[in-house]
Amino acid sequence: MLATITAKGQITIPKAARETLKLNTGDRIEFVFGDDGRLFLLPVTRPVKTLKGMLPKPAQPVSLEAMDEAITQALSS
């Protein structure tokens, strides 16, 4: 998909991209640069429920104590 930058630095997000991301008028988006220099466009206004299933479940459940310990270790390093 292509888009053109206007003199004011604005672009129109192509309809197919808006539909795929379920973007509507007034929605907010975030531009994020990947480590490889690619630019990602992320919808900010989608419900948190849409994030379910994006990450695999851990092989073993993690206890709150283990999480606290990992946070403490990260902060001390």
PDB file as gemmi writes it, atoms N, CA and C in Angstrom:
CRYST1    1.000    1.000    1.000  90.00  90.00  90.00 P 1                      
ATOM      1  N   MET A   1       0.841  -1.175   0.000  1.00  0.00           N  
ATOM      2  CA  MET A   1       0.000   0.000   0.000  1.00  0.00           C  
ATOM      3  C   MET A   1       0.885   1.236   0.000  1.00  0.00           C  
ATOM      4  N   LEU A   2       0.464   2.221  -0.702  1.00  0.00           N  
ATOM      5  CA  LEU A   2       1.203   3.475  -0.772  1.00  0.00           C  
ATOM      6  C   LEU A   2       0.351   4.618  -0.244  1.00  0.00           C  
ATOM      7  N   ALA A   3       1.007   5.632   0.261  1.00  0.00           N  
ATOM      8  CA  ALA A   3       0.355   6.866   0.686  1.00  0.00           C  
ATOM      9  C   ALA A   3       1.271   8.013   0.308  1.00  0.00           C  
ATOM     10  N   THR A   4       0.696   9.182   0.124  1.00  0.00           N  
ATOM     11  CA  THR A   4       1.465  10.366  -0.265  1.00  0.00           C  
ATOM     12  C   THR A   4       1.491  11.354   0.891  1.00  0.00           C  
ATOM     13  N   ILE A   5       2.644  11.946   1.142  1.00  0.00           N  
ATOM     14  CA  ILE A   5       2.775  12.958   2.190  1.00  0.00           C  
ATOM     15  C   ILE A   5       2.414  14.308   1.594  1.00  0.00           C  
ATOM     16  N   THR A   6       1.528  15.038   2.277  1.00  0.00           N  
ATOM     17  CA  THR A   6       1.132  16.362   1.813  1.00  0.00           C  
ATOM     18  C   THR A   6       2.180  17.394   2.206  1.00  0.00           C  
ATOM     19  N   ALA A   7       1.998  18.614   1.739  1.00  0.00           N  
ATOM     20  CA  ALA A   7       2.918  19.706   2.077  1.00  0.00           C  
ATOM     21  C   ALA A   7       2.955  19.958   3.585  1.00  0.00           C  
ATOM     22  N   LYS A   8       1.880  19.625   4.280  1.00  0.00           N  
ATOM     23  CA  LYS A   8       1.818  19.804   5.736  1.00  0.00           C  
ATOM     24  C   LYS A   8       2.371  18.598   6.495  1.00  0.00           C  
ATOM     25  N   GLY A   9       2.877  17.586   5.780  1.00  0.00           N  
ATOM     26  CA  GLY A   9       3.426  16.398   6.424  1.00  0.00           C  
ATOM     27  C   GLY A   9       2.364  15.391   6.828  1.00  0.00           C  
ATOM     28  N   GLN A  10       1.177  15.499   6.262  1.00  0.00           N  
ATOM     29  CA  GLN A  10       0.093  14.586   6.597  1.00  0.00           C  
ATOM     30  C   GLN A  10      -0.030  13.480   5.562  1.00  0.00           C  
ATOM     31  N   ILE A  11      -0.577  12.349   6.005  1.00  0.00           N  
ATOM     32  CA  ILE A  11      -0.858  11.248   5.083  1.00  0.00           C  
ATOM     33  C   ILE A  11      -2.277  10.759   5.329  1.00  0.00           C  
ATOM     34  N   THR A  12      -2.843  10.136   4.325  1.00  0.00           N  
ATOM     35  CA  THR A  12      -4.120   9.448   4.482  1.00  0.00           C  
ATOM     36  C   THR A  12      -3.805   7.966   4.575  1.00  0.00           C  
ATOM     37  N   ILE A  13      -4.282   7.327   5.636  1.00  0.00           N  
ATOM     38  CA  ILE A  13      -4.065   5.896   5.800  1.00  0.00           C  
ATOM     39  C   ILE A  13      -4.992   5.183   4.823  1.00  0.00           C  
ATOM     40  N   PRO A  14      -4.458   4.320   3.970  1.00  0.00           N  
ATOM     41  CA  PRO A  14      -5.303   3.641   2.988  1.00  0.00           C  
ATOM     42  C   PRO A  14      -6.465   2.886   3.644  1.00  0.00           C  
ATOM     43  N   LYS A  15      -7.588   2.831   2.926  1.00  0.00           N  
ATOM     44  CA  LYS A  15      -8.801   2.220   3.452  1.00  0.00           C  
ATOM     45  C   LYS A  15      -8.570   0.786   3.915  1.00  0.00           C  
ATOM     46  N   ALA A  16      -7.834   0.003   3.139  1.00  0.00           N  
ATOM     47  CA  ALA A  16      -7.589  -1.390   3.520  1.00  0.00           C  
ATOM     48  C   ALA A  16      -6.864  -1.477   4.868  1.00  0.00           C  
ATOM     49  N   ALA A  17      -5.911  -0.570   5.111  1.00  0.00           N  
ATOM     50  CA  ALA A  17      -5.185  -0.556   6.385  1.00  0.00           C  
ATOM     51  C   ALA A  17      -6.114  -0.143   7.521  1.00  0.00           C  
ATOM     52  N   ARG A  18      -6.941   0.881   7.283  1.00  0.00           N  
ATOM     53  CA  ARG A  18      -7.904   1.320   8.321  1.00  0.00           C  
ATOM     54  C   ARG A  18      -8.867   0.204   8.685  1.00  0.00           C  
ATOM     55  N   GLU A  19      -9.338  -0.521   7.669  1.00  0.00           N  
ATOM     56  CA  GLU A  19     -10.274  -1.618   7.936  1.00  0.00           C  
ATOM     57  C   GLU A  19      -9.597  -2.761   8.684  1.00  0.00           C  
ATOM     58  N   THR A  20      -8.392  -3.112   8.279  1.00  0.00           N  
ATOM     59  CA  THR A  20      -7.668  -4.198   8.937  1.00  0.00           C  
ATOM     60  C   THR A  20      -7.393  -3.865  10.405  1.00  0.00           C  
ATOM     61  N   LEU A  21      -7.005  -2.608  10.664  1.00  0.00           N  
ATOM     62  CA  LEU A  21      -6.708  -2.179  12.037  1.00  0.00           C  
ATOM     63  C   LEU A  21      -7.954  -1.731  12.794  1.00  0.00           C  
ATOM     64  N   LYS A  22      -9.097  -1.750  12.105  1.00  0.00           N  
ATOM     65  CA  LYS A  22     -10.379  -1.317  12.692  1.00  0.00           C  
ATOM     66  C   LYS A  22     -10.278   0.112  13.232  1.00  0.00           C  
ATOM     67  N   LEU A  23      -9.692   0.993  12.424  1.00  0.00           N  
ATOM     68  CA  LEU A  23      -9.549   2.393  12.793  1.00  0.00           C  
ATOM     69  C   LEU A  23     -10.761   3.183  12.321  1.00  0.00           C  
ATOM     70  N   ASN A  24     -11.197   4.087  13.168  1.00  0.00           N  
ATOM     71  CA  ASN A  24     -12.317   4.963  12.849  1.00  0.00           C  
ATOM     72  C   ASN A  24     -11.914   6.406  13.093  1.00  0.00           C  
ATOM     73  N   THR A  25     -12.723   7.322  12.606  1.00  0.00           N  
ATOM     74  CA  THR A  25     -12.476   8.751  12.802  1.00  0.00           C  
ATOM     75  C   THR A  25     -12.289   9.033  14.290  1.00  0.00           C  
ATOM     76  N   GLY A  26     -11.227   9.753  14.622  1.00  0.00           N  
ATOM     77  CA  GLY A  26     -10.956  10.124  16.013  1.00  0.00           C  
ATOM     78  C   GLY A  26     -10.081   9.134  16.754  1.00  0.00           C  
ATOM     79  N   ASP A  27      -9.854   7.951  16.196  1.00  0.00           N  
ATOM     80  CA  ASP A  27      -8.972   6.982  16.849  1.00  0.00           C  
ATOM     81  C   ASP A  27      -7.549   7.520  16.867  1.00  0.00           C  
ATOM     82  N   ARG A  28      -6.787   7.066  17.846  1.00  0.00           N  
ATOM     83  CA  ARG A  28      -5.395   7.476  17.959  1.00  0.00           C  
ATOM     84  C   ARG A  28      -4.515   6.332  17.480  1.00  0.00           C  
ATOM     85  N   ILE A  29      -3.374   6.689  16.911  1.00  0.00           N  
ATOM     86  CA  ILE A  29      -2.401   5.697  16.459  1.00  0.00           C  
ATOM     87  C   ILE A  29      -1.032   6.072  17.004  1.00  0.00           C  
ATOM     88  N   GLU A  30      -0.175   5.091  17.076  1.00  0.00           N  
ATOM     89  CA  GLU A  30       1.184   5.326  17.544  1.00  0.00           C  
ATOM     90  C   GLU A  30       2.148   4.830  16.482  1.00  0.00           C  
ATOM     91  N   PHE A  31       3.195   5.600  16.211  1.00  0.00           N  
ATOM     92  CA  PHE A  31       4.252   5.204  15.290  1.00  0.00           C  
ATOM     93  C   PHE A  31       5.414   4.693  16.139  1.00  0.00           C  
ATOM     94  N   VAL A  32       5.861   3.469  15.863  1.00  0.00           N  
ATOM     95  CA  VAL A  32       6.939   2.854  16.633  1.00  0.00           C  
ATOM     96  C   VAL A  32       8.011   2.371  15.667  1.00  0.00           C  
ATOM     97  N   PHE A  33       9.260   2.740  15.926  1.00  0.00           N  
ATOM     98  CA  PHE A  33      10.378   2.268  15.112  1.00  0.00           C  
ATOM     99  C   PHE A  33      10.889   0.953  15.669  1.00  0.00           C  
ATOM    100  N   GLY A  34      11.041  -0.037  14.788  1.00  0.00           N  
ATOM    101  CA  GLY A  34      11.637  -1.307  15.161  1.00  0.00           C  
ATOM    102  C   GLY A  34      13.150  -1.187  15.174  1.00  0.00           C  
ATOM    103  N   ASP A  35      13.811  -2.158  15.779  1.00  0.00           N  
ATOM    104  CA  ASP A  35      15.275  -2.144  15.859  1.00  0.00           C  
ATOM    105  C   ASP A  35      15.919  -2.168  14.481  1.00  0.00           C  
ATOM    106  N   ASP A  36      15.206  -2.699  13.494  1.00  0.00           N  
ATOM    107  CA  ASP A  36      15.745  -2.793  12.140  1.00  0.00           C  
ATOM    108  C   ASP A  36      15.433  -1.562  11.293  1.00  0.00           C  
ATOM    109  N   GLY A  37      14.852  -0.511  11.924  1.00  0.00           N  
ATOM    110  CA  GLY A  37      14.559   0.721  11.203  1.00  0.00           C  
ATOM    111  C   GLY A  37      13.181   0.784  10.586  1.00  0.00           C  
ATOM    112  N   ARG A  38      12.436  -0.330  10.640  1.00  0.00           N  
ATOM    113  CA  ARG A  38      11.074  -0.302  10.099  1.00  0.00           C  
ATOM    114  C   ARG A  38      10.165   0.491  11.026  1.00  0.00           C  
ATOM    115  N   LEU A  39       9.148   1.085  10.433  1.00  0.00           N  
ATOM    116  CA  LEU A  39       8.181   1.881  11.179  1.00  0.00           C  
ATOM    117  C   LEU A  39       6.877   1.101  11.266  1.00  0.00           C  
ATOM    118  N   PHE A  40       6.341   0.989  12.474  1.00  0.00           N  
ATOM    119  CA  PHE A  40       5.088   0.282  12.703  1.00  0.00           C  
ATOM    120  C   PHE A  40       4.013   1.282  13.112  1.00  0.00           C  
ATOM    121  N   LEU A  41       2.824   1.065  12.621  1.00  0.00           N  
ATOM    122  CA  LEU A  41       1.677   1.897  12.955  1.00  0.00           C  
ATOM    123  C   LEU A  41       0.765   1.041  13.824  1.00  0.00           C  
ATOM    124  N   LEU A  42       0.528   1.484  15.047  1.00  0.00           N  
ATOM    125  CA  LEU A  42      -0.266   0.697  15.988  1.00  0.00           C  
ATOM    126  C   LEU A  42      -1.488   1.482  16.446  1.00  0.00           C  
ATOM    127  N   PRO A  43      -2.652   0.849  16.447  1.00  0.00           N  
ATOM    128  CA  PRO A  43      -3.820   1.526  16.990  1.00  0.00           C  
ATOM    129  C   PRO A  43      -3.700   1.612  18.507  1.00  0.00           C  
ATOM    130  N   VAL A  44      -4.013   2.769  19.062  1.00  0.00           N  
ATOM    131  CA  VAL A  44      -3.914   2.973  20.505  1.00  0.00           C  
ATOM    132  C   VAL A  44      -5.274   2.774  21.162  1.00  0.00           C  
ATOM    133  N   THR A  45      -6.323   2.919  20.398  1.00  0.00           N  
ATOM    134  CA  THR A  45      -7.662   2.943  20.984  1.00  0.00           C  
ATOM    135  C   THR A  45      -8.355   1.590  21.005  1.00  0.00           C  
ATOM    136  N   ARG A  46      -7.674   0.529  20.604  1.00  0.00           N  
ATOM    137  CA  ARG A  46      -8.378  -0.747  20.592  1.00  0.00           C  
ATOM    138  C   ARG A  46      -8.556  -1.262  22.014  1.00  0.00           C  
ATOM    139  N   PRO A  47      -9.636  -1.985  22.266  1.00  0.00           N  
ATOM    140  CA  PRO A  47      -9.869  -2.520  23.609  1.00  0.00           C  
ATOM    141  C   PRO A  47      -8.777  -3.494  24.016  1.00  0.00           C  
ATOM    142  N   VAL A  48      -8.467  -3.526  25.275  1.00  0.00           N  
ATOM    143  CA  VAL A  48      -7.395  -4.388  25.767  1.00  0.00           C  
ATOM    144  C   VAL A  48      -7.708  -5.858  25.502  1.00  0.00           C  
ATOM    145  N   LYS A  49      -8.975  -6.217  25.385  1.00  0.00           N  
ATOM    146  CA  LYS A  49      -9.348  -7.603  25.111  1.00  0.00           C  
ATOM    147  C   LYS A  49      -8.785  -8.099  23.783  1.00  0.00           C  
ATOM    148  N   THR A  50      -8.523  -7.187  22.849  1.00  0.00           N  
ATOM    149  CA  THR A  50      -7.995  -7.614  21.556  1.00  0.00           C  
ATOM    150  C   THR A  50      -6.550  -8.109  21.668  1.00  0.00           C  
ATOM    151  N   LEU A  51      -5.895  -7.840  22.794  1.00  0.00           N  
ATOM    152  CA  LEU A  51      -4.514  -8.282  22.995  1.00  0.00           C  
ATOM    153  C   LEU A  51      -4.446  -9.740  23.437  1.00  0.00           C  
ATOM    154  N   LYS A  52      -5.572 -10.291  23.890  1.00  0.00           N  
ATOM    155  CA  LYS A  52      -5.598 -11.664  24.378  1.00  0.00           C  
ATOM    156  C   LYS A  52      -5.135 -12.629  23.286  1.00  0.00           C  
ATOM    157  N   GLY A  53      -4.230 -13.504  23.674  1.00  0.00           N  
ATOM    158  CA  GLY A  53      -3.742 -14.519  22.749  1.00  0.00           C  
ATOM    159  C   GLY A  53      -2.553 -14.086  21.907  1.00  0.00           C  
ATOM    160  N   MET A  54      -2.088 -12.845  22.048  1.00  0.00           N  
ATOM    161  CA  MET A  54      -0.951 -12.384  21.245  1.00  0.00           C  
ATOM    162  C   MET A  54       0.352 -13.052  21.684  1.00  0.00           C  
ATOM    163  N   LEU A  55       0.462 -13.364  22.963  1.00  0.00           N  
ATOM    164  CA  LEU A  55       1.662 -14.011  23.482  1.00  0.00           C  
ATOM    165  C   LEU A  55       1.331 -15.436  23.883  1.00  0.00           C  
ATOM    166  N   PRO A  56       2.256 -16.340  23.674  1.00  0.00           N  
ATOM    167  CA  PRO A  56       1.989 -17.729  24.075  1.00  0.00           C  
ATOM    168  C   PRO A  56       1.957 -17.847  25.596  1.00  0.00           C  
ATOM    169  N   LYS A  57       1.214 -18.824  26.078  1.00  0.00           N  
ATOM    170  CA  LYS A  57       1.185 -19.075  27.519  1.00  0.00           C  
ATOM    171  C   LYS A  57       2.531 -19.646  27.939  1.00  0.00           C  
ATOM    172  N   PRO A  58       2.994 -19.277  29.143  1.00  0.00           N  
ATOM    173  CA  PRO A  58       4.268 -19.842  29.610  1.00  0.00           C  
ATOM    174  C   PRO A  58       4.139 -21.340  29.840  1.00  0.00           C  
ATOM    175  N   ALA A  59       5.249 -22.045  29.734  1.00  0.00           N  
ATOM    176  CA  ALA A  59       5.243 -23.495  29.935  1.00  0.00           C  
ATOM    177  C   ALA A  59       4.801 -23.832  31.357  1.00  0.00           C  
ATOM    178  N   GLN A  60       5.204 -22.981  32.311  1.00  0.00           N  
ATOM    179  CA  GLN A  60       4.810 -23.166  33.707  1.00  0.00           C  
ATOM    180  C   GLN A  60       4.281 -21.843  34.238  1.00  0.00           C  
ATOM    181  N   PRO A  61       3.263 -21.885  35.093  1.00  0.00           N  
ATOM    182  CA  PRO A  61       2.772 -20.638  35.685  1.00  0.00           C  
ATOM    183  C   PRO A  61       3.875 -19.983  36.515  1.00  0.00           C  
ATOM    184  N   VAL A  62       3.844 -18.667  36.582  1.00  0.00           N  
ATOM    185  CA  VAL A  62       4.829 -17.918  37.351  1.00  0.00           C  
ATOM    186  C   VAL A  62       4.131 -17.352  38.585  1.00  0.00           C  
ATOM    187  N   SER A  63       4.720 -17.582  39.741  1.00  0.00           N  
ATOM    188  CA  SER A  63       4.114 -17.089  40.985  1.00  0.00           C  
ATOM    189  C   SER A  63       4.369 -15.595  41.144  1.00  0.00           C  
ATOM    190  N   LEU A  64       3.559 -14.966  41.968  1.00  0.00           N  
ATOM    191  CA  LEU A  64       3.762 -13.543  42.257  1.00  0.00           C  
ATOM    192  C   LEU A  64       5.117 -13.311  42.911  1.00  0.00           C  
ATOM    193  N   GLU A  65       5.525 -14.240  43.758  1.00  0.00           N  
ATOM    194  CA  GLU A  65       6.831 -14.116  44.415  1.00  0.00           C  
ATOM    195  C   GLU A  65       7.962 -14.133  43.390  1.00  0.00           C  
ATOM    196  N   ALA A  66       7.869 -15.024  42.401  1.00  0.00           N  
ATOM    197  CA  ALA A  66       8.890 -15.093  41.353  1.00  0.00           C  
ATOM    198  C   ALA A  66       8.909 -13.809  40.528  1.00  0.00           C  
ATOM    199  N   MET A  67       7.724 -13.254  40.255  1.00  0.00           N  
ATOM    200  CA  MET A  67       7.660 -11.985  39.521  1.00  0.00           C  
ATOM    201  C   MET A  67       8.317 -10.867  40.323  1.00  0.00           C  
ATOM    202  N   ASP A  68       7.988 -10.800  41.635  1.00  0.00           N  
ATOM    203  CA  ASP A  68       8.589  -9.773  42.502  1.00  0.00           C  
ATOM    204  C   ASP A  68      10.103  -9.903  42.538  1.00  0.00           C  
ATOM    205  N   GLU A  69      10.576 -11.147  42.618  1.00  0.00           N  
ATOM    206  CA  GLU A  69      12.030 -11.377  42.661  1.00  0.00           C  
ATOM    207  C   GLU A  69      12.691 -10.917  41.357  1.00  0.00           C  
ATOM    208  N   ALA A  70      12.075 -11.229  40.223  1.00  0.00           N  
ATOM    209  CA  ALA A  70      12.631 -10.819  38.921  1.00  0.00           C  
ATOM    210  C   ALA A  70      12.663  -9.297  38.816  1.00  0.00           C  
ATOM    211  N   ILE A  71      11.633  -8.630  39.289  1.00  0.00           N  
ATOM    212  CA  ILE A  71      11.595  -7.160  39.254  1.00  0.00           C  
ATOM    213  C   ILE A  71      12.692  -6.594  40.141  1.00  0.00           C  
ATOM    214  N   THR A  72      12.853  -7.148  41.329  1.00  0.00           N  
ATOM    215  CA  THR A  72      13.882  -6.683  42.262  1.00  0.00           C  
ATOM    216  C   THR A  72      15.271  -6.848  41.652  1.00  0.00           C  
ATOM    217  N   GLN A  73      15.511  -8.008  41.018  1.00  0.00           N  
ATOM    218  CA  GLN A  73      16.818  -8.244  40.388  1.00  0.00           C  
ATOM    219  C   GLN A  73      17.051  -7.268  39.242  1.00  0.00           C  
ATOM    220  N   ALA A  74      16.027  -7.000  38.451  1.00  0.00           N  
ATOM    221  CA  ALA A  74      16.185  -6.074  37.325  1.00  0.00           C  
ATOM    222  C   ALA A  74      16.482  -4.662  37.795  1.00  0.00           C  
ATOM    223  N   LEU A  75      15.850  -4.261  38.884  1.00  0.00           N  
ATOM    224  CA  LEU A  75      16.066  -2.912  39.402  1.00  0.00           C  
ATOM    225  C   LEU A  75      17.446  -2.747  40.036  1.00  0.00           C  
ATOM    226  N   SER A  76      17.995  -3.828  40.571  1.00  0.00           N  
ATOM    227  CA  SER A  76      19.295  -3.737  41.245  1.00  0.00           C  
ATOM    228  C   SER A  76      20.466  -3.839  40.278  1.00  0.00           C  
ATOM    229  N   SER A  77      20.215  -4.201  39.024  1.00  0.00           N  
ATOM    230  CA  SER A  77      21.330  -4.325  38.075  1.00  0.00           C  
ATOM    231  C   SER A  77      21.512  -3.105  37.237  1.00  0.00           C  
TER     232      SER A  77                                                      
END                                                                             
